[in-house]
Amino acid sequence: MNSFGAFLKRKFGGRTQRVSIDAGFTCPNVDGAVARGGCNFCDNRSFSPSRRVRLRRVSEQLQSGMETVRARYDKVSSFIAYFQPATNTYAPVEQLQEVYELAMSLDEQVVGLAIGTRPDCVPESVLSMIQRLADQTYVSLEYGMQTMHDPGLVWMNRAHTHADMVNAMDRSRGRGFECCAHVILGIPGETHEMMMQTANEIGVLGFDAVKIHNLYAVKGTPLGQQVLDGDIKMMERDDYVATVVDFLERIPPEVVVERISGDAPKNFLIAPQWCREKSKLRIDIEAEFRRRGTVQGSRFVKPQVEPAERPVPVDLTPQSIRNQIETRGRLPVLKIQQ
């Protein structure tokens, strides 16, 4: 597979590490703009170390993270500032630009930005601003696609549809920044065929990169309680290994594979416990490729309409979200300087 580490080494000429930053963003399915309660699987403390401690300003988080990485690895040539928890385009555009530029300017070893967001939170004003940043540095815009099937999105309480993902990608493509899809395998009610349809959609929409996660349950979430109650079971390990390879066979060979599993700290994770064995899981996925004698993209079928030929649609960002991004003043919770 076209692994992320190899891609970064080719692009930047050495080992490049991401440093997670929590600027204090929230989400529109948390604050009531489109829903409340957030995603049923999400406790941001389990996904990002920054949510387990009192938030410090962005510059301090980035500096501390870089020092930690340097102490862990002998040869790190550069860093990517990764705005990870919550929805990192859900704030006034001027503040977004301020916080992104702060991260870019902090250290000459910071060579790029990664921005995690939702497909319904990228109005034209945000995409244009990110496009301008991409003229100066490497930028990856990471979309929480999760699945192309609306019943699964409803089950998660995402409060957006796959049509929002299509609209966002058709407006994002070709602007000079990378577009990465986050996908979850093992969503209750989804068959193997449905997961492969999501795989096919990666090529249809023209994503540059993909992050594949197994569905896992953490404490303090609706999903976690459903698993504890026995209402939902996680995908078995062997099934997951085979499904990941099936998925990767169906995406374009040039798509960068940034992640092939997800996990959480031991004190947060409920199930499946096998996802904590990340290194062994990767070894087994690579072994499955060899067993089949196959590679990423071996079963990829080109879409009838090439991504670059898809028309650019009108901006369908919900007005309730647009109001939060384009009309309000400064968001005081963002940890930019104080």
C-alpha positions as CSV (number, residue, x, y, z in Angstrom):
1,M,0.0,0.0,0.0
2,N,1.0,3.6,-0.5
3,S,1.9,4.3,3.1
4,F,1.8,7.7,4.7
5,G,5.3,7.5,6.2
6,A,6.9,6.8,2.8
7,F,4.8,9.6,1.2
8,L,6.1,12.1,3.8
9,K,9.7,11.0,3.3
10,R,9.4,11.5,-0.4
11,K,7.8,14.9,-0.1
12,F,9.9,16.4,2.7
13,G,13.1,14.4,2.4
14,G,13.2,12.9,5.9
15,R,11.1,11.8,8.9
16,T,8.1,14.0,9.3
17,Q,5.9,13.7,12.4
18,R,2.5,15.2,13.2
19,V,1.9,17.1,16.4
20,S,-1.7,17.2,17.6
21,I,-3.1,20.6,18.6
22,D,-6.4,21.3,20.4
23,A,-7.4,24.9,19.8
24,G,-10.7,24.6,21.7
25,F,-13.1,24.1,18.8
26,T,-16.5,22.5,19.2
27,C,-18.8,20.8,16.6
28,P,-22.2,21.8,15.1
29,N,-23.7,18.5,16.3
30,V,-22.6,19.4,19.8
31,D,-23.6,23.1,20.2
32,G,-27.0,22.8,18.6
33,A,-26.3,24.3,15.2
34,V,-27.5,21.0,13.6
35,A,-27.8,18.7,16.5
36,R,-26.7,18.0,20.1
37,G,-24.9,15.2,21.8
38,G,-22.1,14.8,19.3
39,C,-21.2,11.6,17.5
40,N,-22.2,8.5,19.5
41,F,-18.7,7.1,19.4
42,C,-16.9,10.3,20.3
43,D,-15.2,11.2,23.6
44,N,-12.4,13.6,22.4
45,R,-10.4,12.8,25.5
46,S,-9.8,9.3,24.1
47,F,-8.9,10.5,20.6
48,S,-6.5,13.2,21.5
49,P,-4.0,13.6,24.4
50,S,-4.7,17.3,24.4
51,R,-8.2,16.8,25.6
52,R,-7.0,14.9,28.7
53,V,-5.3,18.0,30.2
54,R,-6.2,21.6,30.6
55,L,-5.8,23.3,27.3
56,R,-2.7,25.5,26.8
57,R,-2.4,28.1,24.0
58,V,-1.6,26.7,20.6
59,S,2.0,27.8,20.5
60,E,2.7,26.0,23.8
61,Q,1.0,22.8,22.6
62,L,3.0,22.8,19.4
63,Q,6.3,23.5,21.0
64,S,5.8,20.9,23.7
65,G,4.7,18.3,21.2
66,M,7.7,18.9,19.0
67,E,10.0,18.5,22.0
68,T,8.3,15.2,22.9
69,V,8.7,13.9,19.4
70,R,12.4,15.0,19.2
71,A,13.0,13.1,22.5
72,R,11.4,10.0,21.2
73,Y,12.9,9.8,17.7
74,D,16.6,10.4,16.8
75,K,16.1,11.9,13.4
76,V,13.0,14.1,12.8
77,S,13.5,16.6,10.0
78,S,10.1,18.3,10.1
79,F,6.7,18.6,11.6
80,I,3.1,19.0,10.6
81,A,0.8,20.9,12.9
82,Y,-2.3,18.8,13.2
83,F,-5.5,20.5,14.4
84,Q,-7.2,17.3,15.4
85,P,-10.0,17.2,18.0
86,A,-13.5,18.5,17.2
87,T,-14.3,20.5,14.0
88,N,-11.3,22.7,13.2
89,T,-13.0,24.9,10.5
90,Y,-15.9,25.8,12.8
91,A,-15.0,29.3,13.9
92,P,-14.9,32.8,12.3
93,V,-12.7,32.8,9.2
94,E,-10.4,35.5,10.5
95,Q,-9.7,33.5,13.7
96,L,-9.1,30.3,11.7
97,Q,-6.5,32.1,9.6
98,E,-4.9,33.5,12.7
99,V,-4.5,30.2,14.4
100,Y,-3.3,28.4,11.3
101,E,-0.7,31.1,10.5
102,L,0.5,31.0,14.1
103,A,1.2,27.3,13.8
104,M,2.9,27.8,10.5
105,S,5.2,30.6,11.7
106,L,6.2,29.1,15.1
107,D,9.2,27.1,13.9
108,E,11.0,26.6,10.5
109,Q,10.7,22.8,11.0
110,V,6.8,23.1,10.8
111,V,6.3,22.3,7.1
112,G,2.6,21.9,6.9
113,L,-0.9,21.8,8.4
114,A,-3.4,19.1,8.8
115,I,-7.0,20.3,9.6
116,G,-9.7,17.9,10.7
117,T,-13.3,18.9,9.9
118,R,-16.8,17.9,8.8
119,P,-18.1,18.1,5.2
120,D,-20.8,20.5,6.2
121,C,-18.4,23.1,7.8
122,V,-16.5,24.3,4.7
123,P,-18.3,27.3,3.1
124,E,-16.5,29.0,0.3
125,S,-15.0,31.5,2.6
126,V,-13.1,28.8,4.5
127,L,-12.0,26.9,1.4
128,S,-10.7,30.1,-0.2
129,M,-8.7,30.9,2.9
130,I,-7.2,27.3,3.1
131,Q,-6.4,27.6,-0.6
132,R,-4.4,30.7,0.0
133,L,-2.5,28.9,2.8
134,A,-1.8,26.0,0.5
135,D,0.0,28.4,-1.8
136,Q,2.5,28.9,1.1
137,T,2.7,25.4,2.7
138,Y,1.5,21.8,2.6
139,V,-2.1,21.5,3.8
140,S,-4.2,18.4,4.3
141,L,-7.9,19.0,4.9
142,E,-9.3,15.9,6.6
143,Y,-13.0,15.1,6.2
144,G,-15.0,12.9,8.5
145,M,-16.7,11.0,5.7
146,Q,-17.1,7.8,7.9
147,T,-19.4,6.1,5.4
148,M,-21.3,6.9,2.2
149,H,-24.5,5.4,3.6
150,D,-26.8,7.8,5.3
151,P,-28.3,5.2,7.7
152,G,-24.9,4.8,9.3
153,L,-24.5,8.6,9.5
154,V,-27.8,8.8,11.3
155,W,-26.8,6.1,13.7
156,M,-23.7,8.0,14.6
157,N,-25.6,11.3,15.1
158,R,-23.4,13.0,12.5
159,A,-26.3,15.3,11.5
160,H,-25.0,15.5,7.9
161,T,-25.6,13.3,4.9
162,H,-23.3,11.9,2.3
163,A,-24.6,14.5,-0.1
164,D,-22.8,17.0,2.1
165,M,-19.6,15.1,1.6
166,V,-20.1,15.0,-2.2
167,N,-20.8,18.7,-2.2
168,A,-17.7,19.5,-0.1
169,M,-15.3,17.4,-2.2
170,D,-16.6,18.7,-5.5
171,R,-15.8,22.2,-4.2
172,S,-12.5,21.3,-2.5
173,R,-10.8,19.3,-5.3
174,G,-8.1,21.0,-7.4
175,R,-7.4,23.9,-4.9
176,G,-3.9,22.9,-4.1
177,F,-4.5,21.2,-0.8
178,E,-4.7,17.5,0.0
179,C,-8.2,16.0,0.8
180,C,-8.2,13.1,3.1
181,A,-11.2,10.9,4.0
182,H,-11.8,9.4,7.4
183,V,-13.7,6.1,7.1
184,I,-15.0,3.7,9.8
185,L,-15.4,0.0,9.1
186,G,-17.7,-2.1,11.2
187,I,-20.7,0.3,11.5
188,P,-23.7,-1.7,12.8
189,G,-26.0,-2.6,9.9
190,E,-23.4,-2.2,7.2
191,T,-22.7,-5.3,5.1
192,H,-19.4,-6.0,3.5
193,E,-20.8,-4.9,0.2
194,M,-21.8,-1.5,1.7
195,M,-18.2,-1.0,3.0
196,M,-16.9,-1.8,-0.4
197,Q,-19.2,0.8,-1.9
198,T,-17.6,3.4,0.4
199,A,-14.2,2.2,-0.8
200,N,-15.3,2.8,-4.4
201,E,-16.5,6.3,-3.5
202,I,-12.9,7.3,-2.6
203,G,-12.0,7.0,-6.2
204,V,-15.3,8.5,-7.4
205,L,-14.8,11.7,-5.4
206,G,-11.0,11.9,-6.0
207,F,-9.7,11.9,-2.5
208,D,-5.9,12.2,-2.2
209,A,-5.6,10.2,1.0
210,V,-7.6,8.0,3.4
211,K,-7.6,7.1,7.0
212,I,-9.3,3.8,7.8
213,H,-10.5,3.2,11.4
214,N,-12.1,0.2,13.0
215,L,-15.2,1.1,15.0
216,Y,-14.3,1.0,18.6
217,A,-16.1,1.9,21.8
218,V,-14.7,4.1,24.6
219,K,-16.1,4.8,28.1
220,G,-18.5,7.6,28.6
221,T,-20.1,7.4,25.1
222,P,-23.5,6.2,23.9
223,L,-21.7,3.5,21.8
224,G,-19.7,2.4,24.8
225,Q,-22.8,1.9,26.9
226,Q,-24.4,-0.1,24.0
227,V,-21.4,-2.4,23.9
228,L,-21.4,-2.9,27.7
229,D,-25.1,-3.7,27.5
230,G,-24.5,-6.3,24.8
231,D,-26.6,-4.5,22.2
232,I,-23.7,-4.0,19.7
233,K,-20.6,-6.1,19.0
234,M,-17.4,-5.0,17.4
235,M,-15.9,-6.5,14.3
236,E,-13.7,-9.5,14.9
237,R,-10.0,-9.1,14.2
238,D,-9.7,-11.5,11.3
239,D,-12.7,-10.0,9.6
240,Y,-11.2,-6.6,10.0
241,V,-7.9,-7.6,8.5
242,A,-9.6,-9.1,5.5
243,T,-11.9,-6.1,5.1
244,V,-9.1,-3.6,5.2
245,V,-7.3,-5.4,2.4
246,D,-10.6,-5.7,0.4
247,F,-11.0,-1.9,0.9
248,L,-7.5,-1.0,-0.2
249,E,-7.7,-3.2,-3.3
250,R,-10.6,-1.0,-4.4
251,I,-9.1,2.5,-4.0
252,P,-6.8,4.2,-6.5
253,P,-3.2,3.1,-6.1
254,E,-2.0,6.7,-5.8
255,V,-4.2,7.4,-2.8
256,V,-2.0,7.8,0.4
257,V,-3.0,5.5,3.2
258,E,-2.5,7.5,6.3
259,R,-4.0,5.0,8.8
260,I,-5.3,1.5,8.7
261,S,-6.7,1.1,12.3
262,G,-7.8,3.2,15.3
263,D,-7.4,2.7,19.0
264,A,-7.7,4.4,22.3
265,P,-5.8,4.5,25.6
266,K,-6.2,1.4,27.8
267,N,-8.1,3.3,30.5
268,F,-10.7,4.6,27.9
269,L,-11.1,1.6,25.6
270,I,-14.0,-0.9,26.1
271,A,-13.7,-2.9,22.9
272,P,-12.3,-4.4,20.8
273,Q,-9.1,-5.0,22.7
274,W,-7.3,-6.3,19.7
275,C,-7.1,-2.8,18.1
276,R,-4.4,-1.8,20.7
277,E,-2.0,-4.2,19.0
278,K,-1.4,-1.7,16.1
279,S,2.0,-3.0,15.0
280,K,0.9,-6.6,14.9
281,L,-2.3,-5.6,13.1
282,R,-0.3,-3.8,10.4
283,I,2.0,-6.8,10.0
284,D,-1.0,-9.1,9.5
285,I,-2.6,-6.7,7.0
286,E,0.6,-6.7,5.0
287,A,0.8,-10.4,5.3
288,E,-2.7,-10.7,3.9
289,F,-1.6,-8.7,0.9
290,R,1.2,-11.1,0.3
291,R,-1.0,-14.1,0.8
292,R,-3.3,-12.9,-1.9
293,G,-0.5,-11.7,-4.2
294,T,-2.2,-8.4,-4.5
295,V,-1.6,-4.7,-3.9
296,Q,-3.5,-1.5,-3.3
297,G,-5.6,-0.6,-6.3
298,S,-5.6,-4.1,-7.8
299,R,-9.4,-4.1,-8.0
300,F,-9.9,-0.4,-8.6
301,V,-12.4,0.4,-11.3
302,K,-12.1,3.9,-12.8
303,P,-15.3,5.9,-12.4
304,Q,-17.3,6.8,-15.4
305,V,-16.7,10.5,-14.7
306,E,-13.1,11.4,-13.7
307,P,-13.0,13.4,-10.5
308,A,-11.4,16.4,-12.2
309,E,-14.3,16.4,-14.7
310,R,-17.0,16.6,-12.0
311,P,-18.9,19.9,-12.1
312,V,-18.4,22.4,-9.2
313,P,-21.7,22.7,-7.4
314,V,-23.2,25.6,-5.4
315,D,-22.1,25.8,-1.8
316,L,-24.7,23.9,0.3
317,T,-23.3,24.7,3.7
318,P,-26.3,24.9,6.1
319,Q,-27.2,28.4,7.1
320,S,-27.0,27.6,10.8
321,I,-23.4,26.6,10.4
322,R,-22.6,29.5,8.0
323,N,-23.9,31.9,10.7
324,Q,-21.3,30.5,13.2
325,I,-18.5,30.8,10.7
326,E,-19.2,34.0,8.7
327,T,-21.3,36.3,10.9
328,R,-20.2,36.0,14.6
329,G,-17.3,37.8,16.2
330,R,-14.3,36.3,17.8
331,L,-14.7,32.9,19.6
332,P,-13.4,33.4,23.1
333,V,-12.7,29.7,23.8
334,L,-10.0,29.3,21.1
335,K,-6.6,28.9,22.8
336,I,-4.7,31.1,20.4
337,Q,-2.6,33.3,22.8
338,Q,-4.1,33.1,26.2
